[in-house]
């Protein structure tokens, strides 16, 4: 028995024709490996090692089994590829929608700012026009006040002149009356 060695058979999974992209490798499940062949323990609980021999497979069996396994792996890879393409398309469409919405919002903000600036410029222009009109009216009113003041001064001067003339006339008439001894005909003394 010491000369007999147990042959270990390792089954390696067949690799697909195309390796999946690196991004897909993280998300995809690893292709399951066929369960390892286990040795059966003899019923008598002895410590003897049993030799497990793999049945001899014919080339026809290998090609049929490999073909089925390969077809299922290729189908899975194809499905995963389609899923990845769908996810990529979905992300692309979402980002397009976000970009379009962001661009539209930016356009609306620019339009609002432009209109606001136009209205503020118009308001400023109206305020300037009102300031000009106000200054014109203020100057016009000041000119009217100056004209009124001038007319008032003229009337005062005329009134002062008339008063002076009236005083001179009264003094002259009083002097004449004193010189002649007559009483004035007009005024208080006339009866």
C-alpha positions in Angstrom: 0.0 0.0 0.0 2.9 2.3 0.6 3.7 2.2 -3.1 0.3 3.1 -4.1 -0.4 6.8 -4.3 -3.7 8.5 -4.3 -4.2 10.4 -7.5 -5.9 13.8 -6.9 -8.0 15.0 -9.7 -8.5 18.8 -9.9 -11.1 20.0 -12.2 -10.3 23.4 -13.6 -13.2 25.5 -15.0 -12.9 26.3 -18.7 -12.3 30.0 -19.3 -14.7 31.8 -21.6 -13.6 32.8 -25.0 -13.6 36.5 -24.1 -12.5 37.7 -20.6 -15.2 40.0 -19.2 -14.2 43.7 -18.7 -12.7 44.7 -15.4 -15.8 46.5 -14.2 -17.9 43.4 -14.8 -15.6 41.2 -12.9 -16.3 42.9 -9.7 -20.1 42.6 -10.0 -20.3 39.1 -11.6 -20.4 35.8 -9.8 -17.5 33.5 -10.3 -18.3 30.5 -12.5 -19.0 27.7 -10.0 -16.6 24.8 -10.0 -17.9 21.3 -10.1 -17.8 19.8 -6.6 -14.6 17.9 -6.0 -14.8 14.1 -6.1 -14.9 12.8 -2.5 -13.6 9.5 -1.4 -15.9 7.1 0.1 -14.8 5.7 3.5 -15.0 1.9 3.8 -17.8 0.6 6.0 -15.4 -1.2 8.3 -13.8 2.1 9.6 -10.3 1.0 8.7 -7.6 3.5 7.9 -7.1 2.1 4.5 -6.9 4.5 1.6 -9.2 3.8 -1.2 -8.1 4.5 -4.8 -10.6 6.5 -6.7 -10.3 6.1 -10.3 -11.9 8.4 -12.7 -13.8 6.6 -15.3 -12.2 6.8 -18.7 -14.0 9.4 -20.7 -14.1 9.2 -24.4 -13.4 12.1 -26.7 -17.1 12.1 -27.6 -18.2 12.6 -23.9 -15.6 15.4 -23.3 -16.7 17.3 -26.4 -20.4 17.0 -25.5 -19.9 18.0 -21.9 -17.5 20.9 -22.7 -19.8 22.1 -25.4 -22.8 22.3 -23.0 -20.7 23.9 -20.3 -19.2 26.3 -22.9 -22.6 27.2 -24.3 -23.9 28.0 -20.8 -20.9 30.1 -20.0 -21.1 31.9 -23.3 -24.9 32.5 -22.7 -24.2 33.8 -19.3 -21.4 36.1 -20.6 -23.7 37.3 -23.3 -26.5 38.0 -20.8 -24.0 39.8 -18.5 -22.7 41.8 -21.5 -26.3 42.8 -22.4 -27.0 43.8 -18.8 -23.8 45.9 -18.7 -24.8 47.6 -21.9 -28.3 48.3 -20.6 -26.9 49.7 -17.4 -24.4 51.9 -19.4 -27.2 53.1 -21.6 -29.4 53.8 -18.6 -26.6 55.8 -16.9 -25.9 57.7 -20.2 -29.6 58.6 -20.6 -29.8 59.7 -17.0 -26.7 61.9 -17.3 -28.1 63.3 -20.6 -31.4 64.2 -18.8 -29.5 65.7 -15.9 -27.3 67.8 -18.2 -30.3 68.9 -20.3 -32.2 69.9 -17.2 -29.1 71.7 -15.8 -28.6 73.5 -19.1 -32.3 74.6 -19.2 -32.1 75.8 -15.6 -29.0 77.8 -16.4 -30.7 79.2 -19.5 -33.7 80.2 -17.4 -31.5 81.9 -14.8 -29.6 83.8 -17.5 -33.0 84.9 -19.0 -34.3 86.0 -15.6 -31.1 88.0 -14.9 -31.2 89.6 -18.3 -34.8 90.7 -17.9 -34.2 91.9 -14.4 -31.2 94.0 -15.6 -33.4 95.4 -18.4 -36.1 96.4 -15.9 -33.6 97.9 -13.5 -32.0 99.9 -16.3 -35.5 101.1 -17.4 -36.2 102.1 -13.7 -32.9 103.9 -13.5 -33.7 105.8 -16.7 -37.1 106.8 -15.4 -35.6 107.9 -12.1 -33.0 110.0 -14.0 -35.8 111.5 -16.2 -37.8 112.3 -13.0 -34.8 113.8 -11.4 -34.3 116.0 -14.5 -38.0 117.0 -14.5 -37.8 117.7 -10.8 -34.7 119.9 -11.2 -36.5 121.7 -14.1 -39.6 122.3 -12.0 -37.5 123.3 -9.0 -35.6 125.8 -11.2 -38.9 127.0 -12.7 -40.4 127.5 -9.2 -37.3 129.3 -8.1 -37.6 131.6 -11.1 -41.2 132.2 -10.3 -40.3 133.0 -6.7 -37.6 135.4 -7.9 -40.0 137.0 -10.3 -42.6 137.4 -7.5 -39.9 138.9 -5.3 -38.9 141.3 -8.0 -42.6 142.4 -8.6 -43.1 142.7 -4.8 -39.9 144.9 -4.6 -41.2 147.0 -7.5 -44.6 147.4 -5.8 -42.9 148.2 -2.5 -40.8 150.8 -4.2 -43.8 152.3 -6.0 -45.7 152.3 -2.7 -42.7 154.0 -0.9 -42.5 156.5 -3.7 -46.2 157.3 -3.5 -45.9 157.6 0.3 -43.0 159.9 -0.1 -44.9 161.9 -2.7 -48.0 162.0 -0.4 -45.9 163.2 2.5 -44.2 165.8 0.5 -47.6 166.9 -0.9 -49.0 167.0 2.7 -46.1 169.0 3.9 -46.4 171.4 0.9 -50.2 171.8 1.5 -49.6 172.3 5.2 -46.9 174.9 4.6 -49.2 176.7 2.1 -52.1 176.6 4.5 -49.9 178.0 7.2 -48.6 180.7 4.9 -52.1 181.7 3.8 -53.9 180.8 6.9 -56.5 178.8 5.0 -57.6 175.3 6.0 -57.2 172.5 3.6 -60.2 171.7 1.5 -59.8 167.9 1.5 -59.3 165.5 4.4 -60.4 165.9 8.0 -60.9 169.6 8.1 -63.3 169.8 5.2 -66.9 170.1 6.2 
